[in-house]
Amino acid sequence: MNALVVASHPNHRPAGQDGLCLHSPILAHASHASRAIRTELQYSLVERAVKLGWPRERVKVIDEDLGKSGADAFARGGFQYLLAEISLARAGLVLSYDASRLARNNRDWYQPLEVCSIFGTLIADGERLYDPRLYHDRLLLGLTGMRSLAELHQLKQRMQAGARDIR
């Protein structure tokens, strides 16, 4: 069990949200291959939660937003459900392969960080476990969100440049 995981955390369900699949425009078409990859990623998130100390039966995978754009959190029922579970102190951990994929703008990114901080919910991505109540973890998560926003900006610029070149 990781040092950040205290005895009370596994009493709350970890909410596994596969950020990679959740916002990927490639997976939006839900092809056969993407379903297999999505299922494999979800199972490995569950295994990660178990390795961190959660009983398997307490793990909930939130996948209703798969294939939906991360641009608008209000249109994503899974994201709203995730925030509600955290706000009701029912989630001890939020898992994602890339934590910054939970949201695609600053408002939607900092909302779960703030709520997790208030209710003591941990956040884990493919590399490490974060406690948003701790200064350095919150700083790293904030930088991760900023990086994601910069990547999105770069993608938009490339797409616009490509569209201009086609004309």
C-alpha positions in Angstrom: 0.0 0.0 0.0 1.3 3.5 -0.9 2.2 5.8 2.0 -0.4 8.3 0.8 -3.2 5.7 1.2 -4.4 5.8 4.7 -6.8 3.3 6.4 -9.8 5.5 5.7 -9.2 5.8 1.9 -10.1 2.2 0.9 -13.4 2.6 2.8 -14.4 4.9 0.0 -14.7 3.7 -3.5 -12.1 4.6 -6.0 -13.7 6.0 -9.1 -11.8 4.9 -12.2 -12.2 7.2 -15.1 -10.2 6.3 -18.1 -9.2 9.7 -19.3 -7.4 8.4 -22.3 -10.5 6.8 -23.7 -12.8 9.4 -22.4 -11.6 12.2 -24.5 -9.8 10.6 -27.4 -11.3 11.6 -30.8 -9.8 8.5 -32.3 -11.9 6.3 -29.9 -15.0 8.4 -30.5 -16.1 6.1 -33.3 -16.1 3.1 -31.0 -14.6 0.7 -33.5 -14.0 -3.0 -32.5 -10.3 -2.3 -31.8 -11.1 0.7 -29.6 -13.6 -1.3 -27.5 -10.9 -4.0 -26.9 -8.3 -1.4 -25.9 -10.9 0.5 -23.7 -11.8 -2.7 -21.9 -8.2 -3.6 -21.3 -7.4 -0.2 -19.9 -10.4 -0.3 -17.6 -9.4 -3.7 -16.2 -5.8 -2.4 -15.6 -7.3 0.6 -13.7 -9.2 -1.8 -11.5 -6.0 -3.8 -10.9 -4.1 -0.6 -10.0 -6.7 0.3 -7.4 -6.5 -3.2 -5.9 -2.7 -2.9 -5.7 -3.1 0.5 -4.0 -5.2 -1.2 -1.3 -8.9 -1.1 -2.4 -11.0 -4.2 -2.3 -12.0 -5.1 -5.9 -15.7 -4.9 -5.0 -15.3 -1.2 -4.0 -13.9 -0.2 -7.4 -16.3 1.5 -9.8 -15.3 2.3 -13.4 -17.1 5.3 -14.8 -17.2 4.9 -18.6 -20.4 6.6 -19.7 -18.5 9.5 -21.2 -16.4 7.3 -23.5 -16.2 8.8 -27.0 -17.6 12.2 -25.8 -15.6 15.4 -26.2 -14.0 16.7 -23.0 -14.7 20.3 -24.1 -17.9 20.7 -22.0 -18.2 19.0 -18.6 -21.9 19.8 -18.4 -22.6 17.4 -21.4 -20.7 14.6 -19.7 -22.8 12.7 -17.2 -19.9 10.5 -16.1 -17.9 13.6 -15.2 -20.8 15.1 -13.2 -21.3 11.7 -11.5 -17.6 11.7 -10.6 -17.8 15.1 -9.0 -21.0 14.2 -7.1 -19.4 11.0 -5.7 -16.3 13.0 -4.6 -18.5 15.8 -3.1 -20.5 13.2 -1.1 -17.2 11.8 0.3 -17.9 8.4 -1.4 -14.7 8.3 -3.5 -11.3 7.8 -1.9 -9.4 7.7 -5.2 -9.8 9.0 -8.8 -7.8 6.9 -11.3 -7.0 7.9 -14.9 -4.1 7.0 -17.2 -3.5 10.7 -17.8 -5.1 12.8 -15.1 -5.1 15.9 -17.3 -7.5 14.1 -19.7 -10.4 14.4 -17.1 -11.0 17.9 -18.4 -10.0 20.1 -21.4 -10.2 23.6 -19.9 -9.0 25.2 -16.7 -12.4 25.6 -15.1 -13.2 21.9 -15.5 -9.7 20.8 -14.5 -9.5 22.8 -11.3 -13.0 21.9 -10.1 -12.2 18.2 -9.4 -8.8 19.2 -8.0 -10.5 21.5 -5.5 -13.3 19.0 -4.6 -10.7 16.2 -4.2 -8.7 18.5 -1.9 -11.7 19.4 0.3 -12.8 15.8 0.7 -9.4 14.1 0.9 -9.8 12.1 -2.3 -6.5 11.0 -3.9 -5.8 11.2 -7.7 -3.7 8.7 -9.5 -2.5 8.6 -13.1 -0.3 6.2 -15.0 2.8 7.4 -13.2 2.0 8.3 -9.6 -0.4 8.9 -6.8 -1.3 12.5 -5.8 -2.9 14.0 -2.7 -4.2 17.4 -3.9 -4.2 18.6 -0.2 -0.3 18.6 -0.4 1.3 21.6 -1.9 3.8 19.8 -4.3 1.2 17.3 -5.5 -1.3 20.1 -6.2 1.5 22.0 -8.0 2.3 19.0 -10.2 -1.4 18.5 -11.0 -1.8 22.2 -11.8 1.2 22.0 -14.2 -0.2 18.9 -15.8 -3.5 20.7 -16.5 -1.6 23.7 -18.0 0.4 21.3 -20.2 -2.8 19.7 -21.4 -4.3 23.1 -22.2 -1.1 24.0 -24.1 -1.2 20.7 -26.1 -4.8 21.4 -27.0 -3.9 24.9 -28.2 -1.1 23.4 -30.3 -3.4 20.8 -31.9 -5.9 23.5 -32.8 -3.2 25.6 -34.4 -2.0 22.6 -36.5 -5.5 21.8 -37.6 -6.2 25.4 -38.6 -2.9 25.5 -40.5 -3.7 22.3 -42.2 -7.1 23.5 -43.2 -5.5 26.7 -44.7 -3.0 24.6 -46.7 -5.8 22.5 -48.2 -7.6 25.6 -49.6 
